[in-house]
Every structure is written in C-alpha cells, then in structure tokens.
Amino acid sequence: MTTEFHAPDAIVDGVEIGEILDGQIPDGDPRTAWERRRLGYKLVNPANRRKFRVIVIGTGLAGAGAAAALGELGYDVHAFTYHDAPRRAHSVAAQGGINAARARKVDNDSVDRFVIDTVKGGDFRGREADAFRLGEESVRVIDHLAAIGAPFAREYGGQLATRSFGGVQVSRTYYTRGQTGQQLQIASAQALLRQVDAGTVTLRTRHEMLDLVVEDGRAQGVVVRNLLTGEISAHTAHAVVLATGGYGNVFYFSTLAKNSNASAAWRAVQRGALLASPSFIQFHPTALPVSSRWQSKTILMSESLRNDGRIWVPAKADDTRAPGDIPEDERDYYLERKYPAFGNLTPRDVASRNAHEQIQAGRGVGPLKNSVYLDFRDAIKRVGKKKIAERYGNLFEMYTHATGEDPYTEPMRIAPGAHFTMGGLWSDYDQMTSVPGLFVGGEAGWGYHGANRLGANSLLSACVDGWFTLPYSVPSYLAPLLGTSRLADDAPVVTEAVDRAEARVAKLLAIQGEHGPTYFHRELGDILYEGCGVVRTKESLTTAIEKIRALSARFWTELRVLGDDDRLNQELEKAGRVADYLELAELMCIDALDREESCGAHFRAEHEADGEALRDDNLWAFVSAWGVPGDGRFVRHAEPLNFDAVPLTRRNYK
Ligand SMILES: Cc1cc2nc3c(=O)[nH]c(=O)nc-3n(C[C@H](O)[C@H](O)[C@H](O)COP(=O)(O)OP(=O)(O)OC[C@H]3O[C@@H](n4cnc5c(N)ncnc54)[C@H](O)[C@@H]3O)c2cc1C
C-alpha cells in the first residue's frame, strides 16, 4: 500500500531536506517482483561481453562472487583488493552460518516466513521486496556454494544440517562448525582464481581504492594506490562495483578485521553517491568484553552459541561471588524471563540492549563488571560435553585462547560490541547507487536488513548480491552502452582524480604532529560508544558531534605519520582511513540525532515503551539516504518504505 509521503522537517543544524528517491521496485506483488525484474533485464550477446570492462572492488563473498560470475559470463573484469590474497577478505572471519529458507526440517519454514522474520527483525526499516529476493535466492545459494566446494555440515543420513539463530523459531542456518565464513570464502576465492587463470578476471591484490571517477554523470573508473610501491594509478571501466564490506571499525573496538574500513564507500559518497541509514549499527551481544584499553580489537563469539548457552547475571548488583557459588534462585536469566517465546534467541538488538541495561544497573560480571554470563552448564548436563564440543569446539578453544578460561567448566563472559553495519551505500532494487554505473554488493550496501540484521543473513546477502543479483543487473545496465568506448586513461577527470589522491597522501605525511593515527581512532571509538552506542539520546549525540568536530580539527594539525609514501606504510594507510572515519562518524551521529524514533538497533532513549524500541511509522517509515555536498551541509533524501506482504506491526518477541 503506497501512501502520500511527507518527509519530516529537519531540526538538526546543517541538515537539509532532499528528494524523494525511487527504489525502482517492480510494481505489484513483492513475492514475484524478482522473477518479473529478471525477465525484464536486458541481456548482452556472449560475443559482445568482452567489450565491456567492469571493475569490482573487494574480493569478499560479495566481490568474489560478482567478479567470478561476471568473468564466467565473459566480461572483462578487473578486481582489486587491499589484501594480499582474495581469500583473506574479512568474510573469512564469519563463524555461525548462512540462512536459507529451504524448509527441509518440516518445521514450517518457507520463503514467506523468512521474509516475515527478516522484515520484522529489521524493525520495518528495510525493503520488503529485497527481503523476498534474499529468501528466494537463498535456496539456490546453498546448492551453488556446495557445488563450488563449501563443505556444509551434514546429518548422519547425508542431509545438510541446520541450526537456529536469533530472531527466528525455525532451523534454517546452514553451517560448517564455527568456520562457515572461512569455508564459503575459500570456495568463492577459488572460483575467482579459476577465472583469473582463464584470463577473464585481472586481479590486483594489495591495491587500495582511493577515489571514484565520475564523468558524464556515470561511474567510469577508480583511483588506486599500490600498497607495496605507493604508486597511485587510475583504471577506467564501463561500470564499477563496490563490494568493500562494512564500516563497524569506525568504533575502534569492533568484531571486524583490523583492516576493514569505510574509505571506498565514503569516497563514493563524496562523488555523489548517497549513504543510507549510517547510524544503524549492530552491536553483537556475544562479543567478548573489552578487558584493556590497549587491546587492539574485540573478539566475537558466534551467535550459534545462544542455541545452547543460557545468558544470566547475578540477581543482585555488585555480586562478587564466582559464578559457581551463585545459587540458581539468585541468578537472573533475564532474556528467558522477559522474552519466554524466544528466550536466549531474541534478535541481536534486543539481546544487546538488555545486556547493556543489566551492566548499567551494576549487575555486570567480570573484573570490569562490563559483561554478562553465557553458560553451558545445563547444555553439557543435557547432551554431554562431547556433543557441545562437536557443535562449538573451535569457538570454545578460541575463547580459552583469548581469556585463559575454560568455558566447559565456567561460563563465558560476553558483552555488546560494534559488529555489523546495516547502513551502507544507498542503491535501488538493482543494487545500483544514485551514481549511474556504480553498483554495490554485500555489507557495503543497505537494502535487506533494515534497522537490525538477523544472524546468518549477511553471508547470505553477500552471496545473493555477488552470485545472483549483480551478474544480472550489471549487464542490463551495460547493454545500451554497446559501442561506447571506455573513458580514456588520460581524460582530464582521470588525471584530476589521481592528482587529488596524491595531494591527500602528501598532506597526511606533511602534518608531522605528535600522535599516530591509532591515537585518533581510539579517541573516536570512545566518543562513538558513549554518544552513538547501544542507547543514544539527543544530548549524547549532540555532545558526540561537538567532540568529533574537535577531534577532526586536532587530527589535521596533530597527526604524525612516520615513513614515506613510496613503500609499504601501514601508518599512512591507517591515517587515510581514520580521516574518513572522522567524517563518517559525524554523519552517523547526525543521522541518529535526526531520526526522532527508535527502531531496531537505533535506540533513542526518548522513544521507548516498556524498554522496547518505539517506532514512529507516521513520520519515519522511510530510509534516510544522505548526500554530503560539503561546507558542513547534510542533505537527507528519503525512500519511502511500503509493506504489502508483512503488515507494519510492533515487534514482539515475548
Ligand atoms: C567475527 C564475525 C563473524 C561473523 N559471522 C557471521 C555469520 O556467521 N553469518 C553471517 O551471515 N554473517 C556473519 N558476519 C558478517 C559477515 O561476515 C559480513 O557481513 C560479510 O562477510 C561481508 O562480506 P562482504 O563481501 O560484503 O565484505 P568483506 O568480506 O568485508 O570484503 C571486503 C573486501 O573489500 C576489499 N576492500 C575494502 N575496501 C577496499 C578499498 N578501498 N580498496 C580495495 N579493496 C577494498 C577488502 O580487501 C575485501 O576484499 C560476521 C562478521 C564478523 C565480524
């Protein structure tokens, strides 16, 4: 049902109201939208495909899939990654599993139920039609990944095994122990290397994209820096795909790989692309608590552990007894108590917010009182240690390595940690951004997950984008360009972009202040956790914006980058990334301050009912997609969200 849309007034300084965006969703029943759109896509004759060059930035699950599929189809693909090998992409870290609505368990699962769970899990701030595509293609994704070599866990009889993840009551998560991402990434990277070997994909590792080239209103190339030699060069193409992952590392302490960063997406925003819902950040409830300010990152324990682990805190505050000394009636299994229907498998936003609440109330555990227990005592009693080791052995081992504690005999300690970015480059239903010819896939995009992603839906969205969406939609964009040549490598816009990238590197090196980039990154993380974290308020966000602006000013006068720009220099790489984080962080806080409602992981303390997020569908049932034209201006464009198959209701996991 489409209603007339009016964007709410801007009340934040610097915010202007922009346009109403068209997501290009096929009219009619969202259940059949994808099938109809695919039929409508234009095709390119196999003999003409090699005349089109497509640049793919990123070789994670989304980028490797897109590059391998487009290469297999016969396009001239040029893939770039800052890693030394495609298989090192951050997707390799994913643990718990990948969802698919294949209904093999006779537990009443279906594509429709997948869509209901995904849309509701995202608190109605994602695109319903995209969720249908995700569910529909999920069935093919599992077969495809198994075919290219992913060794999914199997039942005794040979069927692929599944387990449950948060926010659902069925068992639709396919997995390989706690190493699902690793196995999927290895399979996808191998598929990509097969194309490299076949000559359809030219792969450049250790190359970092620093800028996007836009000419005649179309994305036509990129500027990259060779991280080993420092050489900056431009590459032109008929289309560019960004599959550059999420920006959760802006928080400094996050579960992401240390190198994951926002620079490619942020540079696209500076060249005219829009950034959707930048403040929709997922805090994962089963991260390990920060134990020292000087540690370099946070470690994740997979959500799959919540299938068997029970989350609890001591019932009274400041209880310093060892967990084993706290009797049953003095423990509070708060998720089971408050959400009996979903128990420990509530969606992540709900689980994180509740943990935050317990910690704030003084019931946190551990030396810094900043965590809650995840306890396997009862599961071990029920199914035995051997079974638990089979299910989660490598995660338990990882926990022991990280903490020195044995989770078979004492409960794990977990805490909310910055993890996944639901926000990302705004794109239409075809995954094309607001810059024609610039496509996005995987966590760098925004569409599927609304204000809160369900566990195991991200590996899925990266694979669906990479293998089964971009290989259809990119050719449809290219078809009418047949006969047009690629932008010349020495076109003025190209040399200007190279000059701009070189000047920026020189500027970072020239400051010669007193602090390295990590100092500023850590400060920024503190500001964000405090001001734009699990719970946000008008006051916390206003303060955060002021602090970020002050830190940014200091960055450009007090930064010190050691070394030169003509060889490997990781401090220089980091400095560029932190400069981008500072700008992005300001926009995240602006977005969170602007959106006067709570939804999913965006929890504004001013908008709650019984401790749950209180949406305002009258005013805010749309996606904010931000343009950043400079001069301190932020333009909020809006794509209204319509829900035809899943009626707008208040979420209830009780
Ligand atoms: C610890 C952990 C566990 C997780 N477990 C699960 C799970 O069990 N299930 C699930 O569904 N999701 C999980 N996720 C989320 C999921 O892993 C990611 O969302 C997903 O893998 C992202 O894939 P991607 O292809 O979009 O990006 P990535 O895998 O992050 O790949 C990004 C690629 O872009 C390249 N790149 C980035 N910027 C540039 C640049 N400027 N120039 C050149 N190259 C660039 C990188 O080199 C890399 O190749 C987990 C996340 C974490 C952190």
Ligand as a Chemical Component Dictionary entry (heavy atoms), coordinates in Angstrom:
data_LIG
# 
_chem_comp.id                   LIG 
_chem_comp.type                 NON-POLYMER 
_chem_comp.pdbx_formal_charge   0 
_chem_comp.three_letter_code    LIG 
# 
loop_
_chem_comp_atom.comp_id 
_chem_comp_atom.atom_id 
_chem_comp_atom.alt_atom_id 
_chem_comp_atom.type_symbol 
_chem_comp_atom.charge 
_chem_comp_atom.model_Cartn_x 
_chem_comp_atom.model_Cartn_y 
_chem_comp_atom.model_Cartn_z 
_chem_comp_atom.pdbx_ordinal 
LIG C1  C1  C 0 33.567 -12.073 13.527 1  
LIG C2  C2  C 0 32.409 -12.039 12.580 2  
LIG C3  C3  C 0 31.598 -13.140 12.431 3  
LIG C4  C4  C 0 30.524 -13.108 11.533 4  
LIG N1  N1  N 0 29.740 -14.220 11.406 5  
LIG C5  C5  C 0 28.712 -14.190 10.513 6  
LIG C6  C6  C 0 27.895 -15.340 10.330 7  
LIG O1  O1  O 0 28.090 -16.376 10.946 8  
LIG N2  N2  N 0 26.878 -15.252 9.438  9  
LIG C7  C7  C 0 26.612 -14.118 8.713  10 
LIG O2  O2  O 0 25.678 -14.111 7.915  11 
LIG N3  N3  N 0 27.398 -13.027 8.854  12 
LIG C8  C8  C 0 28.436 -13.027 9.725  13 
LIG N4  N4  N 0 29.217 -11.918 9.869  14 
LIG C9  C9  C 0 29.047 -10.800 8.935  15 
LIG C10 C10 C 0 29.663 -11.156 7.592  16 
LIG O3  O3  O 0 30.866 -11.854 7.800  17 
LIG C11 C11 C 0 29.963 -9.938  6.735  18 
LIG O4  O4  O 0 28.894 -9.049  6.746  19 
LIG C12 C12 C 0 30.236 -10.371 5.297  20 
LIG O5  O5  O 0 31.198 -11.395 5.273  21 
LIG C13 C13 C 0 30.692 -9.189  4.456  22 
LIG O6  O6  O 0 31.072 -9.653  3.190  23 
LIG P1  P1  P 0 31.451 -8.612  2.061  24 
LIG O7  O7  O 0 31.789 -9.387  0.848  25 
LIG O8  O8  O 0 30.393 -7.588  1.930  26 
LIG O9  O9  O 0 32.736 -7.829  2.598  27 
LIG P2  P2  P 0 34.162 -8.324  3.140  28 
LIG O10 O10 O 0 34.269 -9.778  3.315  29 
LIG O11 O11 O 0 34.456 -7.436  4.298  30 
LIG O12 O12 O 0 35.142 -7.969  1.962  31 
LIG C14 C14 C 0 35.505 -6.648  1.664  32 
LIG C15 C15 C 0 36.513 -6.675  0.541  33 
LIG O13 O13 O 0 36.701 -5.359  0.078  34 
LIG C16 C16 C 0 38.085 -5.065  -0.021 35 
LIG N5  N5  N 0 38.201 -3.625  0.171  36 
LIG C17 C17 C 0 37.595 -2.826  1.080  37 
LIG N6  N6  N 0 37.917 -1.540  0.875  38 
LIG C18 C18 C 0 38.750 -1.524  -0.183 39 
LIG C19 C19 C 0 39.425 -0.494  -0.864 40 
LIG N7  N7  N 0 39.308 0.786   -0.520 41 
LIG N8  N8  N 0 40.232 -0.842  -1.902 42 
LIG C20 C20 C 0 40.391 -2.148  -2.281 43 
LIG N9  N9  N 0 39.749 -3.166  -1.665 44 
LIG C21 C21 C 0 38.943 -2.842  -0.628 45 
LIG C22 C22 C 0 38.747 -5.936  1.032  46 
LIG O14 O14 O 0 40.090 -6.153  0.691  47 
LIG C23 C23 C 0 37.895 -7.202  0.920  48 
LIG O15 O15 O 0 38.383 -7.986  -0.147 49 
LIG C24 C24 C 0 30.273 -11.937 10.787 50 
LIG C25 C25 C 0 31.078 -10.821 10.958 51 
LIG C26 C26 C 0 32.129 -10.862 11.864 52 
LIG C27 C27 C 0 32.918 -9.613  12.068 53 
# 
loop_
_chem_comp_bond.comp_id 
_chem_comp_bond.atom_id_1 
_chem_comp_bond.atom_id_2 
_chem_comp_bond.value_order 
_chem_comp_bond.pdbx_ordinal 
LIG C1  C2  SING 1  
LIG C2  C3  SING 2  
LIG C2  C26 DOUB 3  
LIG C3  C4  DOUB 4  
LIG C4  N1  SING 5  
LIG C4  C24 SING 6  
LIG N1  C5  DOUB 7  
LIG C5  C6  SING 8  
LIG C5  C8  SING 9  
LIG C6  O1  DOUB 10 
LIG C6  N2  SING 11 
LIG N2  C7  SING 12 
LIG C7  O2  DOUB 13 
LIG C7  N3  SING 14 
LIG N3  C8  DOUB 15 
LIG C8  N4  SING 16 
LIG N4  C9  SING 17 
LIG N4  C24 SING 18 
LIG C9  C10 SING 19 
LIG C10 O3  SING 20 
LIG C10 C11 SING 21 
LIG C11 O4  SING 22 
LIG C11 C12 SING 23 
LIG C12 O5  SING 24 
LIG C12 C13 SING 25 
LIG C13 O6  SING 26 
LIG O6  P1  SING 27 
LIG P1  O7  DOUB 28 
LIG P1  O8  SING 29 
LIG P1  O9  SING 30 
LIG O9  P2  SING 31 
LIG P2  O10 DOUB 32 
LIG P2  O11 SING 33 
LIG P2  O12 SING 34 
LIG O12 C14 SING 35 
LIG C14 C15 SING 36 
LIG C15 O13 SING 37 
LIG C15 C23 SING 38 
LIG O13 C16 SING 39 
LIG C16 N5  SING 40 
LIG C16 C22 SING 41 
LIG N5  C17 SING 42 
LIG N5  C21 SING 43 
LIG C17 N6  DOUB 44 
LIG N6  C18 SING 45 
LIG C18 C19 SING 46 
LIG C18 C21 DOUB 47 
LIG C19 N7  SING 48 
LIG C19 N8  DOUB 49 
LIG N8  C20 SING 50 
LIG C20 N9  DOUB 51 
LIG N9  C21 SING 52 
LIG C22 O14 SING 53 
LIG C22 C23 SING 54 
LIG C23 O15 SING 55 
LIG C24 C25 DOUB 56 
LIG C25 C26 SING 57 
LIG C26 C27 SING 58 
# 
